[in-house]
Structure formats: C-alpha cells, structure tokens
C-alpha cells in the first residue's frame, strides 16, 4: 500500500508540474521541493528522468516548456476525430492511465462528447509509471539498466539488460531487451527497481526491422526468417485484407473472394495461434511441416473432445 501511495504522489506531482509548464510558468527546483514537501534531488530527478521525453529545458535555474509545444485547443475536425479514438483506446487500458489521459486530452479537445466506441482488452500498467519513465529514458539514450525481475517460477533476481522497446502483444505489455547479446522478452509487470547505469550500448538496423515486422511475442533474433504461404476462404480473406499482418504479401485475389498470401516469420508460434483461430477458414499451403503441426493438433483436439 505504501508503494501505491508513493506512486500516486509522484503521478500527481508530475501532472501538476506539466500543467503549469504548459501554462507558461517558469519553475524552480527549490520552490517545487518546498511546495511538494520533498527534496531538491527528487524534483531534479523528475525533470532529468521522469519528464525527459517532454519538450522542456532549463534556463537560469528554472524549467520551461519549449515554445511551439504548448498544448492548445484544436480546431481541425480530423485531429478531433483522432483524439476521440485515442481517448477510447486509453479508456480500455483503465486505471490511473485512463483517468490522467482523459484529463490531458480534455485540455486540447473542444468538447466532451465522443461518438467513438472501442473495446480493447489491454493491461492496465499505470502502477508501473515510475519504471516506464526510466525505461523510456534508457531506451532513448541507449543506457543499460539494472532491475529486479520476477519470472514467477523462481525467486526474484537482479539483472543488467539493454532495453530496446516497450511493446504490446495481444493486450499484454513486454520489455524487449538484450542480455549478453541475447534477445529476451520480459513481462513488464514483473519488472521492478529499475535503475539507470552509465553503460551505453548500440543497436543495428536489422534488430529494429525485426521488432517492426514481428507478429507476436514469439519472434526470434537468432532464427533465419522463413515464408509461410496461406490460403484464406472468403470469410477469412476479408479480415486479412482489412488488417494485414506485418510482412504480409498477397499473391492471389480470386473471383470467388478467396485469397492466397504469404508472411515472413522467425518462429512458428508467431503464426500458429492465428491459423488455429481461423480454422477451417485458413489453410497452410507451405511449408508442409507447419501444415502437419496444425493437422496433428486438430486431430488431438478432436480425440480429446470424444474422450470428454
């Protein structure tokens, strides 16, 4: 409970600071420390770590918002629609994240009415606000971090990793990172005690492309990508035309509404759950070994159903 109380205080303090910076105020560390009954060091950490991604700067020992970045009410209808969609997406996450996002969006929206409705099943990670702020800083500056990780199978342990991206797959949040040159995925809510180190690291364009083209958390860095060719019935084809998979390439659009397409993946589990979801409307053409896995799993499922 003490941790959550500390988190609430941090979130409230940062929200107030950002709001006042947006209103054009110049804020001093000492004055803020007195106002929030905390230390100069804590306020300085707010600016140097937690708010580092915002367009702020220090001049004559006072922090200011950069000109041209202040939040103003929007007038463009297309921008208003985008904000409506963003608002509904954050509502799906819930918790403090949703409430604070709504407050921030209200500052730039012209009205409260929102005609958009969405239903996304996304984890609430608002209790990880402090850790995420530090992870964003580490990713942006390419600094190694020290953290505690609980993998739920063994006692929590400390580790040093090189964070690359914070990602969301199927509603769950992960940190993609390198550990001793091995690409690993860490469940975000199991990370705690994040500390920045002075150790820098570098990444290459191939790794960035791998992350960009990944379909699910199962992607692999050390496996050569391979192509999967698929046949979709009319029922499934509509879905894959509307929302293509990363690396998807359509090879044939047939007059009866069916479709043949391919995707490049690095691990069979990137595509297997998707295929099984669409059975019997999605069929593996190549490779044969992947089709055999599907057929075996379907056969075992049918036998288990008969048993029960």
C-alpha positions as a printed Julia matrix, in Angstrom:
308×3 Matrix{Float64}:
   0.0     0.0     0.0
   2.89    2.34    0.74
   4.22    1.83   -2.79
   0.89    2.75   -4.35
   0.71    5.85   -2.14
   4.18    6.91   -3.3
   3.16    6.27   -6.9
   0.05    8.41   -6.54
   2.12   11.26   -5.1
   4.61   11.07   -7.97
   1.89   10.99  -10.62
   0.04   13.92   -9.04
   3.25   15.95   -8.76
   4.28   15.34  -12.37
   0.8    16.18  -13.64
   0.81   19.49  -11.76
   4.32   20.35  -12.98
   3.45   19.61  -16.63
   0.22   21.58  -16.38
   2.0    24.64  -15.02
   4.78   24.4   -17.6
   2.12   24.21  -20.29
   0.54   27.38  -18.88
   3.84   29.17  -19.48
   5.26   29.18  -15.95
   9.0    29.01  -15.26
   9.54   26.61  -12.37
  12.49   26.36   -9.97
  13.56   23.12   -8.34
  13.82   24.64   -4.86
  10.35   26.22   -4.98
   8.78   22.95   -6.17
  10.62   20.97   -3.49
   9.17   23.29   -0.83
   5.68   23.18   -2.36
   5.56   19.36   -2.55
   7.44   18.84    0.72
  10.2    16.78   -0.86
  13.91   17.14   -1.62
  15.62   19.15   -4.37
  17.12   15.87   -5.58
  13.65   14.32   -6.07
  12.41   17.29   -8.12
  15.61   17.31  -10.17
  15.04   13.61  -10.87
  11.5    14.44  -12.04
  12.93   16.73  -14.71
  16.02   14.69  -15.64
  14.4    11.23  -15.75
  10.61   11.17  -15.46
   9.86   14.17  -17.69
  12.85   13.83  -20.02
  10.7    12.9   -23.04
   8.73   16.17  -22.86
   9.88   19.34  -24.72
  11.2    21.14  -21.61
  14.51   22.87  -20.9
  16.32   24.66  -18.08
  17.32   28.33  -18.27
  18.67   30.45  -15.42
  17.94   27.62  -12.97
  14.28   27.49  -13.99
  12.48   24.91  -16.09
  10.29   25.97  -19.02
   8.25   24.46  -21.83
   9.75   24.96  -25.3
   7.97   27.5   -27.46
   5.65   25.95  -30.03
   4.95   22.87  -27.91
   2.31   24.2   -25.54
  -0.95   22.33  -25.69
  -3.76   24.37  -27.22
  -7.35   23.62  -28.12
  -7.58   22.09  -31.59
  -9.88   23.23  -34.36
  -9.28   20.67  -37.1
 -12.08   18.07  -37.35
  -9.68   15.31  -38.41
  -7.47   15.99  -35.38
 -10.57   15.96  -33.17
 -11.53   12.53  -34.51
  -8.02   11.17  -33.85
  -8.2    12.44  -30.26
 -11.6    10.77  -29.82
 -10.1     7.44  -30.89
  -7.08    7.94  -28.62
  -9.38    8.68  -25.71
 -11.31    5.45  -26.19
  -8.14    3.4   -26.52
  -6.81    4.75  -23.22
 -10.17    4.05  -21.57
  -9.68    0.38  -22.48
  -6.42    0.34  -20.5
  -8.21    1.68  -17.44
  -6.84    2.74  -14.06
  -4.82    5.9   -13.48
  -3.58    5.78  -17.06
  -7.12    6.26  -18.38
  -8.13    8.98  -15.92
  -4.95   11.02  -16.4
  -5.11   10.64  -20.18
  -8.68   11.91  -20.14
  -7.61   14.96  -18.15
  -4.79   15.74  -20.58
  -6.96   15.2   -23.66
  -9.67   17.46  -22.23
  -7.18   20.33  -22.37
  -6.96   20.15  -26.14
 -10.42   18.86  -27.1
 -13.13   21.41  -27.79
 -15.97   19.33  -26.33
 -16.54   16.3   -24.11
 -18.89   14.45  -26.47
 -17.18   11.44  -28.07
 -19.0     9.47  -30.8
 -16.31    6.76  -30.89
 -16.64    3.45  -29.01
 -13.85    0.89  -28.72
 -13.42   -2.28  -26.7
  -9.77   -3.28  -26.42
  -8.53   -5.78  -23.86
  -5.28   -4.11  -22.8
  -3.49   -4.48  -19.47
  -3.53   -1.56  -17.07
   0.12   -0.65  -16.39
  -0.49    2.66  -14.61
   1.06    1.18  -11.45
   4.32    0.9   -13.38
   4.51    4.62  -14.18
   7.88    5.21  -12.47
   9.51    2.16  -14.06
   8.19    3.03  -17.53
   9.54    6.58  -17.29
  13.02    5.23  -16.53
  12.76    2.56  -19.24
  11.8     5.2   -21.82
  14.83    7.25  -20.82
  17.11    4.2   -21.06
  15.71    3.24  -24.48
  16.04    6.77  -25.83
  19.57    7.31  -24.52
  20.63    3.67  -25.07
  21.73    3.13  -21.48
  21.89   -0.25  -19.77
  19.64   -0.69  -16.75
  19.77   -2.69  -13.53
  16.43   -4.08  -12.37
  14.74   -6.82  -10.39
  12.75   -9.41  -12.32
  10.25  -11.96  -11.06
   9.63  -14.66  -13.65
   7.05  -16.35  -11.36
   8.96  -19.67  -11.44
  11.99  -18.68   -9.39
  12.71  -16.13   -6.64
  13.1   -12.52   -7.9
  16.6   -11.78   -9.12
  18.61   -8.71  -10.15
  19.84   -8.42  -13.71
  21.52   -5.98  -16.1
  19.83   -5.6   -19.5
  19.83   -3.31  -22.53
  16.22   -2.17  -23.14
  15.11   -1.8   -26.76
  11.33   -1.39  -26.92
   8.23   -1.45  -24.76
   5.69   -3.48  -26.76
   2.14   -4.74  -26.5
   1.16   -8.09  -27.96
  -2.42   -9.32  -27.64
  -3.08   -6.85  -24.81
  -0.04   -7.76  -22.69
   2.94   -5.42  -22.14
   6.55   -6.55  -22.56
  10.02   -5.07  -22.49
  12.19   -6.28  -25.36
  15.84   -6.19  -24.32
  19.3    -7.6   -24.92
  21.09   -9.53  -22.19
  24.63  -10.55  -23.04
  23.78  -10.14  -26.75
  20.77  -12.48  -26.41
  17.37  -11.02  -27.3
  14.94  -11.58  -24.45
  11.36  -10.63  -23.62
  10.42   -9.54  -20.11
   6.83   -9.31  -18.9
   6.62   -5.62  -17.95
   4.56   -6.01  -14.77
   7.23   -8.35  -13.35
   9.93   -5.66  -13.58
  10.72   -3.52  -10.54
  13.55   -1.5    -9.02
  14.72   -0.01  -12.32
  17.99    1.96  -12.14
  19.85    3.66  -14.99
  23.55    2.86  -15.35
  26.32    4.75  -17.12
  26.94    1.85  -19.53
  25.96    2.65  -23.12
  25.06    0.19  -25.87
  24.32    0.24  -29.6
  21.77   -1.46  -31.83
  21.67   -2.14  -35.55
  19.02   -1.57  -38.21
  18.4    -5.32  -38.58
  17.23   -5.55  -34.99
  14.94   -2.52  -35.42
  13.44   -4.14  -38.54
  12.93   -7.41  -36.68
  10.93   -5.66  -33.98
   8.94   -3.67  -36.55
   7.96   -6.78  -38.52
   7.19   -9.06  -35.56
   3.7   -10.56  -35.39
   3.74  -11.72  -31.78
   5.99  -12.01  -28.76
   7.32  -15.31  -30.18
   9.61  -13.65  -32.74
  13.29  -14.67  -32.65
  16.55  -12.82  -33.34
  18.68  -15.89  -33.97
  16.43  -17.72  -36.45
  16.53  -17.14  -40.2
  13.15  -15.74  -41.34
  11.07  -18.1   -43.44
   7.98  -17.71  -45.59
   4.57  -19.21  -44.81
   2.06  -19.42  -47.68
  -1.61  -19.42  -46.72
  -5.0   -19.86  -48.37
  -7.95  -17.92  -46.93
 -11.61  -18.59  -47.64
 -13.94  -15.69  -48.41
 -14.78  -15.42  -44.71
 -11.16  -15.02  -43.59
  -9.91  -13.12  -46.63
 -11.96  -10.04  -45.73
 -10.23   -9.85  -42.36
  -6.69  -10.15  -43.7
  -7.38   -7.55  -46.4
  -8.73   -5.11  -43.84
  -5.94   -5.6   -41.3
  -2.84   -7.15  -42.94
  -0.25   -8.92  -40.83
   3.27   -7.44  -40.72
   5.25   -8.62  -43.8
   2.0    -9.88  -45.4
   2.08  -10.09  -49.2
  -0.98  -11.03  -51.27
  -0.15  -13.41  -54.11
  -3.63  -14.1   -55.44
  -7.07  -12.48  -55.14
  -9.64  -14.86  -56.59
 -13.04  -14.02  -58.1
 -14.84  -16.15  -55.52
 -13.48  -13.94  -52.72
 -10.77  -16.32  -51.58
  -7.17  -15.22  -51.26
  -3.64  -16.61  -51.19
  -0.99  -14.68  -49.29
   2.32  -15.12  -47.52
   4.0   -13.84  -44.37
   7.63  -13.9   -43.26
   8.18  -15.1   -39.68
  11.05  -16.25  -37.45
   9.16  -18.7   -35.21
   6.17  -20.95  -35.96
   4.34  -19.68  -32.86
   4.07  -16.27  -34.49
   1.51  -17.67  -36.93
   0.17  -20.92  -35.4
  -2.31  -19.26  -32.98
  -3.65  -17.1   -35.82
  -4.15  -20.1   -38.1
  -5.88  -22.09  -35.36
  -8.16  -19.15  -34.61
  -9.36  -19.13  -38.23
  -9.73  -22.9   -38.73
 -11.35  -24.02  -41.04
 -11.11  -20.72  -42.99
  -7.31  -20.53  -43.13
  -5.14  -23.29  -44.62
  -1.35  -23.69  -44.76
  -0.03  -24.23  -48.29
   3.67  -24.12  -47.41
   5.77  -25.27  -45.62
   4.45  -28.79  -45.31
   5.88  -29.36  -41.82
   3.83  -26.45  -40.48
   0.66  -27.86  -42.06
   1.4   -31.2   -40.39
   1.65  -29.5   -36.98
  -1.8   -27.97  -37.49
  -3.32  -31.26  -38.62
  -1.78  -33.11  -35.65
  -3.08  -30.54  -33.14
  -6.58  -30.63  -34.67
  -6.58  -34.44  -34.57
  -5.55  -34.49  -30.89
  -8.2   -31.89  -30.07
 -10.91  -33.99  -31.75
  -9.8   -37.11  -29.84
  -9.87  -35.24  -26.53
 -13.37  -33.96  -27.29
 -14.55  -37.51  -27.89
 -12.99  -38.61  -24.58
 -14.89  -35.99  -22.62
